[in-house]
Amino acid sequence: MESFVYSSRIDQPLDKVFAWHMREGAFERLKPPWEQFEVTGRSGSIQNNGIVKLRTKIGPHTMKWIVRHAEYIPEKQFKDIQIKGFFPSFVHSHLFERFGSSCILEDRIDYSLPAGRMGRLATRRFVDKNLRKIFDYRHQTISQDLRTHSVINRIRKSERPLTIAITGSSGFVGSALIPFLTTGGHRVVPLSKSRHPAPSLRTNQGQTLNHINLDPLNSNQVDAVVNLAGENIFGKWTKEKKKRLTESRINATAALCERLASLDKPPSVLVSVSAIAYYGDRGDETLSEDSQAGTRASSIPSRVPSIDFLSDLCREWENATHIAVEAGIRVVNLRLGIVLSSSGGLLAKILPVFKLGLGGHIGSGNQYVSWIALEDLLIIILSMIADETFRGPVNAVSPNPITNTDFTESLGKALSRPTFVAVPKFLLKVLVGQELTDALLLSSTRVMPSRLIESGYHFRFPYLELALRNTLGKDMELRHSSGGQFSDST
């Protein structure tokens, strides 16, 4: 039997640390982005010997993993015991101890390894290294989240849980946002995709949509709505694809705002995402929320139709929220840069190529990339809900945009892979289509988060290298190689 122990001090009261673990979404929130597993089923709870079913990848193999919660003692401990999985035996003990006004959190794993003695010797070091990376990330996440929610509650001047409705809740950002909110004590109402067109989605132009189901708004009084709905931008932009891109953003947002405006008690705030494609291809120009849109309707149209299409799309997408503004709802139009996480989005798509050492800059490499770490985006969304001073456009990007060449080199460095070969334009156009290549990969948009900076927001990951190492689990490796240990003061 082998044992692994990881302990750190969380600078929050024991009752708050324990309550965080008890809330819905804690398991999902603690999943490191580089780990490939997902919850496929759940019954019961931590308090009553509940069961969690997982699907995970070990190398090229997919494996089912089932654990049972056991030995629950309030504000003391609970355990996760493997019923089925890779290990012959596996018991994870979550232990909590009061330490003045803070808490000592200890994770102890007792496990046995398959194969004989030689197999165990070879496997133990690998398992121990990966467990240490995982629990570095988990303790860091718990500590950071508790501090974040405490600060945001002070901004709100209330600890009352919010009820927040979310469209696009099953997407890349939505699936990360929900556990971040629920572990903070808030209640989430998913406005999921509807399988059948419903009268509630008929717009004032007479169009019927099937992108979101607004019926839960009839039976839930919500404090805020986050609009993340939209057709995935990746894929070849056929005529039908463009139609879906338009309907799932402009028309669905208009339908959502019409419904919110009609409620007897509408939410106080709508955070509706847009994108920095609003500004078009602007070269080296530094852009803020006050910069002009780069559309056909402006004085600075592009010569590339696909760029004009995206810019026009974003402009009309934001205009669709005016219905909510006129109804007295505070609206924040969050213009997203490229959202970075190894769990999804653009980074997840290009990682396999870079891990093979085949990654390289795209086109000239001089075009600017404006990006945001997923973890910062989650905090920003909740901050927009809490801080009543925000309304209108807000750029959700890092304060440090970089060129495509610098992005490529940083990713190669984080992965310890070469990035010598430039990706030719013709290959990109064959793989993803000319329009998406021109509009997303070859255009240059150098955006600054001026309103966030003016508000005093402190980015958790202001620099690309920090964001990449965190989402890839590489900063944990550096900490161990230098003898460091995660602490709550990090």
N, C-alpha and C positions, 0 to 999 in steps of 0.2 A: 504494500500500500504506500502510495506517495502522498505528500502533503504540500500545498501551496498556500501561503498566507500573505495577504496584502492589507496594510492598515494605514490610515491617515486621519488627521484631525480635520473635521469639517467645522468651519467657524459659524455654526448656526445651532440653535437649541436642539436638543435630542428629539423633542416631540415633533419639530418641523422636519427633521431629517427622516424620522421613521414614517411620518405621514406621507412624505414624498414617495417613499417606496410602496406605500399601500394603494396609491391612486392608479386609476386606469391609465395605461400607456407607459408605465415605468419600465416594463420589459423592453418595449420598442425604443424608448428614449435612450436606454443604456446600450443599444446595439452599436458597436463601432461601425462607421460607414464602410470600412474596407472588409468587414466580415460578411460573408454571403449566407445569411440565413433569414428566414421569415417565419412568422407565426401563422400556422395554418388552422389552428383550432384552440379553443379555450373553454374550460368548464369550471365552475366553482371559483374560489378566490384563495388568496394566501391564508385567510383566516380559517377556511374549512377544507383543507386538503385538496385544493383545486388542481386541475391538470392543464398543462400547456403542451401543445403539439407543435413541433418545429420541423422545417425542412432546411437542411444545411448542406454545404458543399465542403468536402475534404479532398483537396486536389481536384481531379476531374470527376469525382464521384459524388452523386447526390444521395443524401442519407436522411432518414427520418429520425427525429430525436424527440422523446417524450419524457417530461419531468413532472414530478408531483410535489406540491408544496406540503410541508410538514412542520411539526413542532413549533407552532406559532405561539410566541409569548409577547404580549404588547410591550413595545418600546424596549425589547430585549433581543429578540431574535426571530428568525424563521429560516427554514431550510428548503432547498430544492434537491430532490432525490431523483436520479435518472432511473426511469423504468425501461427505456429502450434507447440505444445509441451506440456510439463508437466505443466507449469505455466499458470494460467488464463491470466496473462499479464507479459511481460518481456522486458525491454528496457535497453540495455547496451550502455552507452555513453563512448567513448574513447576521453579524453580531453588532450590537449597538451599546455604547457605554457613555454615560454622562461624564463630561470633563469640564467642570465649571459651567460657564454659559455656552459651551460648545459641545461637540459630540465626537467620540472616537468611533469611526466606522471600520470594521474589520470583515474582510471576506476570506473565508477559509475553505479550501477545496481539498477534500480527501478522495483520491482516485487510484484506480489500478489500471495498468496498461496491458494491451494485448501482446501476443508473441512471447517468446522466451526471454531469458535474462539478457541476451545480447540485443534483442529487439527493444527491451525496456530501456537499456542504457542509451541506445541511439535515439529513442523517441522522447525520453524524459526532458532532455535539454530543449528540444523543439517545443514541446508542450509548455514548459516553464517560461520560455522566452515569449511565446504568444499570449499566455495568460497574463504575464506582467504588462505587456502592451495593452491588452484589453482592459485591465483594471486600472492602469494609469488613466486611460480614456474615461472609464466609468466614474471614477472618483472626481476627476476634473470636471466632468459634465454635471454631476450632482452639486458640487460646490458652486460652480458658475451659475447654474440654473436657480439655485436657492438665493444667491446674491441678486441675480437679475430680477426675480419676482419680488424680492423685498424692495428694491429700488423703484420698480414700476408701481408697486402698491403705494409707495410714498408719493410718487407723482400723482396718482389717482386720489390720494388722501383717503384711501379705503382699502380694506382687505376683503370686502364682499366679493365672492366669486362672480365672474361675468358669464353670461350665456352668449356664445359667439357662433353664428351660422357661417358655414364655409362652402362655397362652390368650388369644384375642382379638388375635393377633399381626398380623392384617391390618387392624385397625380404626384409628381416628384416633390414639389414643395408642400402640397397639402398633406401628404402622408407623413412628413416630418413635422409639420406645424401642429397637427392634432396632439401627439403625445407631449410636445413641449407645452401646450396650453393645459392639457388635462392634469399633468403632473404638477402644474402650478396651481391647481385647485379649480380651474375654470371648467365650464360645461360646454361641449361642442355639439352643434346640431349640423350634421352633414347635409348639404343640399346636393345629393348625388345625381349622377346622370339618370335620366328617366328612360325606361325602355320603350315607352309608348308616348307619342305626342299628347299633351294635355291642354285643355282650355286655358289653364293658368299660364301657359307659355305663349299665348297668342299676343303678338305685339299690335300696336295701334296701326301698323301698316297691313295687318291682316295675315302676317306670316305666322306659321306654327312651327315651333322649335322643339327639339327633343334632347337638348344638351344638358339641361338641369331640371331638377324636380323641385318646385317651389312650394309644394303642398305643406311641408313641415312648418313653414312660416305661419300657417293658419292656426296651429295649435301650440306654438312656442313664442313667447314674448322674448325677443332677443335684444341684447344691449348693443351688439355690433355685428357687422357682416364683413367677411373677407371674400372678395371675388377673385378666385384663381382660375376660373374655368377658361378653357381654350383648347382647340385642336392642337396636337403636337406639331410643332413647326418643322420637324425633321421629315424627310421624304421628298420625293420629286413633286414639284409644284405643277401638277396638272390643273386643268380648268376646274375640275371637281374638287381638288385639294384646296385651291384658292377660295372656292365657295365655302368649304367647311371652315377654313381659317377665318373668313369674314363672319359667317353666321355664329360661330362659337364664341366670338369675341364681341362684335358690335351688336348684333341682334339679341344675343343672350343677355348681354349687360343691360340693354334697353329694357328687355322684359323683366329682368331682376329689379331694376330701378322703378319701373311702373308698379310692380307688386309692393315694393317697400313704401312707395309714396301713398299707396291705397290703404295701408294698415292703419287701424285705429291708434296704435301705439308703435310708430316706426322706430327703428334703432337710432341711436344718437349719432352713429358714425358708420360709414362705409369705406373700407380700404379696398380699392379696386386696382389691380395690377395693370400696368402697361409695360412698355419696354423702351430702352434708350434708342431703339430703331426709329423712334419719333424724330430724332435729330438728323437722320440720314447719314450719308457718307460725307464727313467734314474734314478729312485729312488731319492736320496737326492742330486745328482750332480747339481751344479749351472751351468746353460747353458747361453751362449751368442751367438751372431750371428756368431762367429767364431767356435762354437762347431760343431762337426761332425754329419752328419745325422745318425739316428738310423735305418738303412735299411739293407736288406740282402746283399747289395753291400758293406757295411762297415765292419769294424772289430768288431762291437758291435751289431750283430743282436739279435733280441728278440726270445724267445722261443714261443711267442704267435703269430700265423699267422696273426691275425687281426691287431695287432700293426704294424707288418712289412708292411701289405697292406697299411695302412694309411701313414706310413712314406715314403714308395716308391711312393705313390700317390703324396704327397707333393713335393718330390724331382723332379719327372718328370713334375709336374705342373709348377714348377719354371723353369725347363730346357726348357719348351715350349716357354718361353719369350725370349730365345736367338736369335730368328729370328728378334725380334724388336731391340735388342741390336746391332746386326750386321748391321742393317739398320741405326744406328746412333741415335736411340731413347734412351733417358735416362729412364732406367727401375728401379723401386723400387719394390722389392718383400716383401710385408707386411705380416709377419707371425703373424696371429691373435691368441690370447688366447681366452678363453671363454668370449664372449661379453655379458655384463650384462645390462639388462633393463627389467623392468616388462612388457614392451610392446611386447616382443617377445623373441625368443631364448630359451636357457635352463632354465633360471630363470622363465620365464612365464610358462613353462611346469611343474616345480616342485612347484610353489607357491600354487596351490590348496591343495596339500598334506600337506605342511607346515602350511597353514592357519587352517587346521583341527587338527593341533597338532600331526600329524603322521609322520613328517619329522625326519630324523636321518642320521647319517653318513653312508657312503657306504663302504662295505668291512671292512678293518682294520681301515680306516679313516686316515691312515698315509701318503697316497699318496698326492703329491703336486698338487694344482690347480693354474694355472697361468691364470689370468683374466684381463679384461679391461672394464672400464665403456664405454657404447655406446657414451656418450658425449665426452669423451677423444678421442675415435676412430675417430669421425667425424672431430675433430680438427687436428688430426694427418694426416688423409688422405689429407686434404687441405694443411697442412704444407709440406707434401711430394711433392705436386705439385709445391708449391711456392719456396721451398728451393733447389736450384740446387746442393747443396753439397751432397744430399742424392742420393744414387744409390745402387743397390744390396739388400741383405736381411736386413730388419729392424724388430725387434721384437716389435709388438704392444701389450704390456702387461703392467700391473701395476708394479712398482718397488717393490711391496710387495706380492709375491706369498705366499699362505698359505696352510695348510693341509686341507684335506676334513673335518676332525673333526672341525677345527676352522671355516671353511666356514659354516658348518651346525650350529654351535653355534651362529655365528654372524647373520645368517638369522633368527634363532629362536628368538634371542634377539630383532632384528628389528621389528619382528611381534608380540612380547610378547607371544610366543608359546613355549611349551616344545619340546625338541629334544632328548629324552632319548632312543628311540628305534632305534637300528641299522637296516638298510635295508639289509636283507639277500641276498647273491649273487644269490641264486637259484631263488628268486622272480624277481630280475632284469633281469635275463636271460630269464625268462618266459615272462616278459613284453616287453623287447626291443631286446631280442636276445643275444646270448652269445658273438658274435663278437663285437657288439657295446659296450656292457658292458665292455669287456676286453680292447678294444682300447681307449675308451673315459672316462669311469667312474672309472675304477680300475687302470689304468696306472698312473704313476707319472712323471710329467714334470715340473721342477723348473727352470723357464726361467726369465732372467733379460733383461730389455730394454736398453742394454748397449749403443747403438748408439744414442738413444733419450736422455739418461742421459748426454752423452758426448756433445751433441749439446746444452745442457742447457734447454731442454724442461721441463716446469713445469706442472705436472699433475694436472688437476682440481680435480680428485678424486684418490689420491694415495693410500688411505686405504679403505678396503672393507666396513667397517661400514659406512663411509661417502657415498660411492657409493650406498649402499643398502638403506640408509635412504632417499637419494635424489630421487631415482627412485620409492620408495614406498610412498613418500610424508611424511615420518616420521620426517625428520629434520625440516619441517615447523611446526609440532606439538610441537617439543621441543622449537622452537623459541617463539611460542605463550605462552607456559607454563611458560617461563622465562621472559615474558613481552617484548621480543625482537621484532624488526621490521626490515624487509629487507631494506638495504640501498645499494647504488651503490658501497660503499667501501668494502662490504663483500667479 
